[in-house]
């Protein structure tokens, strides 16, 4: 055959009838790759029942087509039309159905995957399908990470390695000049076995290498990130001297400072104030920290106790028995050694060798080799009852007034305003609450301040501008409290204003820097007040919602890749052990329930059998017959089919001729005429010594060949008659010989 004819022949073969084993194996591996990506996505439980049923049915139908070796592809024009139509549906899905960008995008990826899977004809389509399968696994990783996801991810890796090996083999074979009908191009019986052995071995090596790099070797957060630390506005806002206006300058930036995750909080229920530095001395233009420091010694479990056990009912309990709030903080490299802690800090743990705490409640890291990055803490965020605070006797600890009642020379209008606001309030709590309420309701919040600093910033704020940011509100309240004889101080820190429901973390930015007031309440201690008007929480829609996904990815990368340490190893090991114990308990419980049900069924059966043995005997015989039929069913079906062909040889002359010829040969072999496998029918006829029998066999063989090779139904009908004539003649000859011997 010429080369042109050969090319024409190859082109004329329909696509679904392609017999290249390499192509078929690749299609199966790619299908499994996409299927495992969908299984990983379905395991999250966020696809919804309609999408799960429709997409699952489509995947099953595609697998059935592969088993039947039929492609069932749709035209490119239909694919483009369906894709354009889904764009409009995507907008409706995002606005009305899913109402979230992530779910709507996941639905879009699933639809595009199905459309491409039923239209893939070129190599670029196959590459695109592989990318889409990876996107589905990536989306599943964002939505959840559990045991089902890990199992589907392992299957995804197996299918992925096999698919990419076969992809490279197809590419190489396409470049090679090997004839289409050669042994290499037509496939080999050893290819599936070799692929099945190589793929798990490669995946195992990948997992071992990744495990050694990721889990065994912790990434210790040392000074290598110090070059990226933000040491400008943020550090000056949390130094020992803070000028009025510096916190407002920090609030101009949207850079992320930290992420806070509270145990059990998945809805953002808390409005936390994370205290950083406490300032007690005011000179009219700046607040200064003059508190003394004391070094803390860690407990045996690595925790640092941050309050005096003798001053309360215990280091981790309030007198009422309310458990402290437990949370974790992931700090960005902002270049400060302050631990930001909520309300009244109780304890801290984070792998730091030495920390200190001042008398104002600020906690500092003294471990130069381990900058502040990740730590967990416990804080008392409860607030005392107002009735108890009002009834407490006025009694201050010795020396408290000297530190927290200091005042510079003030505008005389400030003490007068404080006295006017306090009015007839008889206790310190009501006076502080009145000043807090007055500032929140009579003044407005703004970050737009004049470029020049006035001679008296507080008087300018209270009596002229009446607008400012949190520093001016907090400073005004602290100063007015001091004019009333109430010890007070200001705290610079951050407040939680944005919650990422993807990671269950509060995202704290530089714009969330905040100042508030702590006043000393007799009988309780330092109580926080916030005179700054409340702001609006950001709405997580559109672009802001997309930024939350970016923040979630960055947070995961920093927490589990950059800052992966022994604490992460311990937490990960605890999670694995807990999930393993739960899985084993569920399996054991399932086995116990099934065993008990089986035992009850057997006992009921034995009891029933003792009362009606005949019925049980019939049931056993029926079951035995069904088992026998199931075991011998294929053989019985073949016998019935052969008998049907033998009874009606004209319907299928060729197969029927083979059946009757085989019967004839078996009959003659029992009579002593053996046909060697190498002999042709004509040679077998010539080997028969009996002339009459040889003539009958020769006539039978002639009709057999016409029926088998000529598909002659008429000759096939003669074969049963000729066979019976051979049987009758043989028996007659055998009777004659027996009579002659007698």
N, C-alpha and C positions, 0 to 999 in steps of 0.2 A: 504494500500500500504506500502511495506517495506521501510526502510530508503534508501537502495541501489537503489531501483526503483525510489524513490523520487529524489535522487541525479541525477540519469540518466536523469530523466525528466527535471530537472532544467538545466542540462548541454546542453540538446538538443535544448533548446529554442534559436533561432537566436538572435544575439546581438541587431539588430535593432528592434526586437519585445519585448524587455524588458519592463515590465509594472510597475516597481518600481517607484512610483511617486517621491520619494526622489532623485533617480538618474536622472530622467528627469528634475526636477526643478534645480538640480545642473548643469546639462549640459547647460540649458538655461541661468542660472546666469553667468556661466563661459564664455559662448559665448558673452553675453552682456558686460562682463568685458573687454574681448579682443576687442570687437567692439568699445567700448567707448575709449579705448586706441588708436585705429586706427583713430577714428574721431578727437581726440585731435591732433594727428599727422597730419592728413589731413588739419585741420583748419589753420595750419601754412602757407600753400601755397607753401611749399618747396618740396613736394613729386614729383611733375611733373605729367603731364596729363597721360602718359602711365602707370606709377605705380599706379596712383589713379584709373584709369579705370580697370586695371587687378585685383588689390587687392580688390577694391570695389565689382567687380563682384564675386570674390571668397567668400567674406564675405556674399553677398546676397544669393549665392548658398548654403552656409553652413546654413544660417538661414532658407531657404526653406526646406532643408533636416531635420532640427530639427522640423519644423512644420509638415512634413510628417512622422516624427518618423523613419527616416532612417539615419544611420550613414554615409554611403558612405566613409568608411575609406580605405586608401591605405596601402599596405604592408610595413613593416619596411625596407625591402631591397630596395624598390623604394625610400623611404624617405632618406635613407643613400646615395643612388646614386645621388638624386637631390641635397642634401646638399653639397656633395663633388663637384658636377658640379658647384654649385653656387660660391664656393671659387674662382675658376678661373675667373668667371664672376665678382666677387667682385674686383679683381685686375684690370680688364679691366674697370670697372665702376669708380674706384678711379683714374685711369690714363687717361682715354679718355672721359668718359661720364660726370660723376658728377664733377670730378676734385677737389673735396674737401673730406677730410676724414669723416667729419660729415655726409654729404648727403649719401656717399657710405655706411657708417655704418648703417644709418637709413634704407636704402634699404635692407641691409642684415638682420636687425632685422625684417622687414616686411615679407621677404621671409621665414625666419625660423619660424615665427609665423604661417604663412599659412601652411607650411609643417607640423608643429606639430599639428595644429588644425585638419587637415585631417588624422592624424595618431595616435591621442591620444587614448590609450587603458588602460593605467595603471595610478595609482595615481600619480606617479612621472611625467608623462606627463602632468597631470592637474596642478601640482605645477609649472612645467616649463612654461606652458602657462600663469599662473598668473604673474610669474616673467617677462616674455616678455611683457605683457600688461603694467606693471609698467615701463619698460624700454622705451616703446613708449611714455608714458606720460612724463617721465623725458626728453626724447629728445625733445618733444614738448615744454616743459618749457624752455629749452635752446634756442630753435629757436625763440619763441615768447611767450608773455603772453598778451592776449587780452580777450575781453568778450566771444568770441567763445571758447577759451581755458578754461575759467572759467566754462562755461556751460557744456562742455564735461567732465571737471574734476569733476563737481558735479555728473554727471551721472556715471562717473567711480567710485566715492566713493559709490554711491548707489548700483551699481552692485557688487562692491568689498565686501561690508559688507554682502550682501545676499550670495555671493559665499562662503565666509569664514564661515558663519554660517552653510550653507549646507555642506560644506566640513567637518566641525567638526561633524555634525550630521551623515554623512556617515561613518566617521571613528569610531564614537561611536557605531553605529548600526552594523558595521562590527565586532566589538569586542564582542557585546552582543550575547547571545545564544537564539535568538528569531526565531521561525520557519519562513520560507520564506513566508508561506501563512497566517501569522497572521495579525491582523488588523493594528498593529503598523508598520510592515514592508511593508505592501501594501499601506501605505499612508493614509491620511485623507483629507476630503474635507475642513477642517479648516486650513490646513497647508499653502496654498497660502495666505489666508486672514491674518493669524498671521504673516507670513513673510513680507507681504506688509505693515503691520502696524508697525512692529518692526524695519525694516530696515531704513525708513526715520527718525524715532525717534532717533535711534543710530547715524545716520549721522548728524542730527541736534545738538545733544549733542556734537559730535566731533567738529563741526564747532564753536559752542559757546565756548567750552573750548579753542580751538586753537585761536579763535579771542581774547579771554580775555588775553591769554598768549602773543600772537604775536603783536596785534595791540593796545590793551588798555594799556599794561604795557611796556613803552619804556625801552630799555637797555641803560642806561646812561654810556658813555665811561669815566670812572673815573680811579683812579690809580691802579685798580686791574690788569691791563696789564703791569704795570711798570716792573714787574719781567722779562718780555720777551723783554724789550727794548734793542736795540743794542747800547751800550754806549761806544764802543771802537773807531774804526777808524772814524765812521761817526761824532760823537760829536767832536772829536779833529779837524776834517776838517772844522768844522763850529763853532769854538770858537773864542775868541778875538785875539788869536795869532795862526797863521797857518804857520808852517815850510814848506819850499819848499820841495815837495815830498809827503806830506801827502794826497793830493787829488789823486795822483797816486796810493797810497796804498789803498784808498777806491775803486778805479776802478778795483781792483783785484777781487772783489766779485760780484756775480750775484744776490744777495738778492734784493727783491722788496722793494722799499722805498715808492712809492705812485702810485696812479692811477689818471689820469686827464681826465675829460670828458668835451669837449667843445660843447656848444649849437650848434646844427645843423651840426656838423662835424661827418659824418659817414664813411669817406674815409681816414682820417689822413692827411688832407691838410696842417696842420700847422707844422712848426719847431720852437717850443717854447723853450725859455730859461727861466727857473724858478729861479729867483734871490733869494738867501738866505741871505748871509752876504756880506757887502761891506767893503773892507779893504783899508786903505789910507796911512799908515805909513810903509816904507820899510827900514829895517836895513841891507840889503845885504844877509840875510839868511831866513828871515821870514817877513810876512806881518801882521800888527797889526791894529786893529780897535780902533780908538780913537774918534769916533763920539759921540756926546751927544744924549741923549734919551729924548723923550717927551711922556707923556701919552695922549691917545686919548679917547674922549668921544663919545659913540655911538649915532647915530641919533634916532629919535622916532621909526623908523622901524627896529632898531637893527643893521643897517649898520654902519661901521666905514669908514669915509672919509679919504683917504690916500694921497691926495694932497691938496694944498692950492687953494680954489675956486677963490681967487683974482689973482692967478698967471696964470690962464687959463680961458677959456670961461665958465667954470662951472665944478662941481665935476665929472660929468659923460659924458662930451662932449668935443671934440676937437673944436678949432675954425672953422674947416671946416665942422662940423656937423657929423663926422664919429662916429658911436656908438662904445663904448668900447667892447672888447671881454669878454663874460661871460662864465665862466667855473667853474667846481666843482672839488675839490681835496679830495681824500680819502687817508690819511696818515697811514702808518703802525706805530706800536709803536717803533719808532727809538730813543726815548730818547732825542729829541731836542725840544726847545720851539720856533723855527723859523717857520714862515709861508712862504712857498715857492710860489712866485708870479711871473707872467709873465711880462716882460718888464717894462713898467711904471705902477705901481699899482694905481688903481683909488679908489676902494672900496673893503671892505671885510665884510662878515657876516657869523657867525657860532655858535652863542649861547655862545660866550665867554664874560665874564663880564668885563674884563679889558685887553687891549693890549697897546703896546707902539711902537714907531717908531723912528729910529735914523735919523740923517741928511744924511745918505747915502742911505736911502730908504729901509733898512731892517726893518721887522715888527716882533715883539716878543709877545708871549703870556705870560701874567702875572697872569692868572687864574690857580692857582695850583690845583684846584679841577676838572678842565676839560683840560686834556692834548690835544695837537694838534692832531686831528683825522680827522674830516670832516669839510670842510668849502667851501663856494662859494665866488668867487672874480670877479672883473671887472678890466681889464687892457687895456691900450692903447698900441697896438702892431703896430701901423702905423709908418712909417719912413718919415722924412721930405724930401723935394725936394733938391737935391744936388745943384741946381743953387742958391736957397735961402741961403743955408749954405755958399757958396763961396762968395756971395755978402754981407753978414752980416758984420757990422763993428766990429773990435776986441775990445771987452769991457767985462771985467770980474767983477763979483760982488766983493764987498769989502771982504777981508780976504780969498778969494778962493785960491790965489796963495800960501799963507802960509801953507795951509793944503795939497794941492794936487801938489805942485811942490818940496816938500822935497826930497832930495836924499842923500844916504850915499856916502862914498868914492868909486868911480867907477874906473874900468879899463879904461884908456884914449881911448882905442879903441872903447868903446861903444858909446860915444858922436860922435866920428868921423864917425862911421858906420851910426848913425842916420842922421847926416848931409848929408852924401853921398846918403842915400836912399831918403831923402826929396828932394834933388837936387834943382831944380829951382821952386818948388811949392811955390806959394805966399800966400796961405790961409791954415788955420789949418785943414780943412776937407781933402784937397788933400794930405797934409803931413801925416795925420793919415791913409788915404787909401793906400798911397804908402808903409808905414811900414807894414800895415796889409798884403798887397799883397806880399811883399818881404818875410815875414816869412812863409806864406802859400806855397810859391813856391820854396824856397831855403832850406827848412828844412823838416825833416820827423818826423813822429809821432811814438813813442814807449813807452811802459811801462817798458821795460827792462833797468834799470839804475844801475850803479855801487853801490856796497854796502857801500862804504865810501863817505862822503860828501866832495866835493872839497872846497878849501879855498874861491874861488870866483865862486859860482854856475852859475851866468849868463855869465861870461866870458868863463867858460868851455863849456857852452851850445852853445854860439854864435860863438866861434872861434875854438873849438876843436872837441867836440862830434857832434854838429849840429843835434842831435836827442834828443827827449824828449817828455814829455806829456804836457797837456794843461797849467799847472802852469808855466812852463818855457816859453812857447810862450806868455802867457798873461803878465807875469812879465817883459819879455824882451821888449814887446811893450810899456807897461806903463812907464818903466824907460826911454826908448828912447824918448817917447813923452815928458816926463818931461825935458829931456836935450834940447829939442827944445822949451821949454817954454809953452807947452800945458798942462793944468791941466788934470790929469788922475788918475784913481783908478782901482782896480780889483774887480770883483764880483765872489764869489764862490756860485755855485748852481748846477742845473741839466739841461740837455737838453733832449728833447723828441726824442727818437731814435727808438721806437718800438710801433706799433699801433695794438691793438687787435680789429679786425673788428667784433668779436662776441659781444663785450660789448660796442663798439664805445669809447674805452678808450685808452689813451696813458699809456703804462706800463713803469714806470721809475724805473730803478734799480740802485744799488750802482755803477755799471760800467758806468752809465750815468752821474756821478759827473763831473763837468766841471768848468773851470775858463775862464773868458773873461774880456775884457777891456771896461771901460766907459771913454770917453774923453769929456771934456766940449767944446761945440760948441757955440760960441757967437751968440746971437739972438735966440737960441733954448733951450739949456740946455745940459743935459748929453745924449750922444749918444753912443750906444754900438758898439763895433768892436770885431771881433773874428779872431785872427791870426792863430788859430790852424787848420791844414789841415783837411778837411772833411773826415769822415769815411764812411763806407758802411753800409746801413741799413740791418738788418738781414732778410734773406729769410724765409718766414713762410711755410716751407715744412717739411714733415716727422716728426721727433721727436719734432722739434720746434713748429710745428702746434699743436701737441698734448699738449704741455705745455701751449699753449694759452687757450685751453679748461680748463685745470686745473686752470690757472690763472683766467679765467672767473668765475668758480665755487667759488674759494676762495674770489674773489672780491665781488660777490653777497652775500656770507655768511657774510663777514665782514661788508659790507655796510648795509644790511637789517636784519641781525640777531644780530651781536655783537654791531653795532653802531646805532641800531634803536632807534630814539629819537623823540622829539616833532617836529623837522623839517621834519623827514620822515612822521610822522603822517599828518602834514600839506600838504606835497607834495602828499601823497597818497590820502588824502581827496579831494584835488584839481583835481587830475586825475580822481577820481571816479565821482565827480560832472560834470567835463567837458565831460567825455564820456557819462554820463547819459543825459546831456542836448543835446548832439549831437544825441543820440539815439532817444530821444523824438522828436527832430526836424525832423529827418528822418521819423519817424513813422507818425507825423502829416502831413508832406509834402506828404508822400505816400497816406495817407487817403484823403487829399485834391485833389490830382490828380485823384484817383479812383472815388471819389464822383463827380468830374466834368465830368469825362468820363461817369459815370452812368447817370448823369443828361442829358448829350447830347444824350445818347442812348434813354432814355425815351422820351425826346422831339421829337426826330426823329421818334420814334415809334408812338407817338400820332398824329404827322403830317401825317404819312403814313396811319394810321388807318382811319383818317377823309376822305381821298381820295379813299380808297379801303376797305370798311367795310366788304365786302363778303370774301375777302382773309384773313383778320384778324380773322373773325368768324371761318373759316375753320382751321386756325392755332390754335386758342384757343381750338376747339373741338379735334384736333389732340393731343395737349399737354395734355388735360384732359384725353383722352384715354390712352396716354402713362403713365400718373401718376397713373391712375386706374390699368393699367396692372402691373406697378411696385409694387403697394401696394398689389394687389391680385394675382400677378404672381405665387408665390409658391403654393397657394391654387388651382389655376387653373391647374397648372402642376400636382398636386396630383390627381385632378379629372380626368384629361386626362389619367394619368397612370392607375388609377383604372378602367376606362372604357375600356382601351385597354386590361387589364388583364381579365376583365369580358367577353369581346368579344372573346378572344382566351384563354380559361382556360387551354388548354392542354399544353401551353408553360410554365406555372408556376402553377402546380396543387395546391400546398399548399396555396399561397397567394390568388389565384382565388377562392378556396373553402371558405376561410374566407369572401371574398367579397360577394359571393352568399348566404352564410349562414346568414350574417348580413342583407342582403336585405329581406330574407325570414322571419327572426324574426321581422323586422320592419313592414313588411306587415301584419303579424298576430297580432301584437300589435295594429295596427290601426283597426283591426276587433274584438278586445276585448280579444285576447289570449296573456296575458302578461307573459314574461319569466323573473323570478327573476335572479339576477346576480349569486346567489349561486347555482342555478339549473344546472345540467349537461344537455347535449342535450337529453339523454335518459329520464331524469326526466321531461323535458319539454314536450316530446312526450306523456308521461303517463298522463300529466295534461290536455290534450286536450279531451274534452267530446264528440265531434263529431267523430263518428267512421270512416266515410269515409275520413274526413280531417286528422284524426290521422294516418290512413294508408298511406296517401300521404306524410305526414310530416315524418313518420318513414322511408319511402323509401328514401326520400330526405336526411335525417340524415345519413343513412347508406352509401350512395354514398359520402356524404360530408366527413365522417370520413376516408373512404378509400382514397379519393383524398388528404386530408390534411395530414394525418399521414402516408399514404402509398405512397404518391407522384404518385398516379395513374392518368395518363392523361386521360384514357378512362372514369373513373368515373367522372373526372372533366368536361368532355364534356357533361355528362348527367345532370349536375346541372341546366343549363339554361332551358332545357326542363321540368325537374321536377318542377322548380319554376313556369313556366307558367301554368303547369297542376294544381298546388295548387291555383294559382290565378283564373283560369277558374272555378275550382270546388267550390271555395269559393263564387264567384260571382253567380254561378248557384244556390247554396244553398240559397243564400241571395234573389234571385229572386223568388224561390219557396216559401219561407216563406212569402214574401210580397203578393204573389198571394193567399196563403191560408188565410191570414188575411182579405183580401178583400172579 
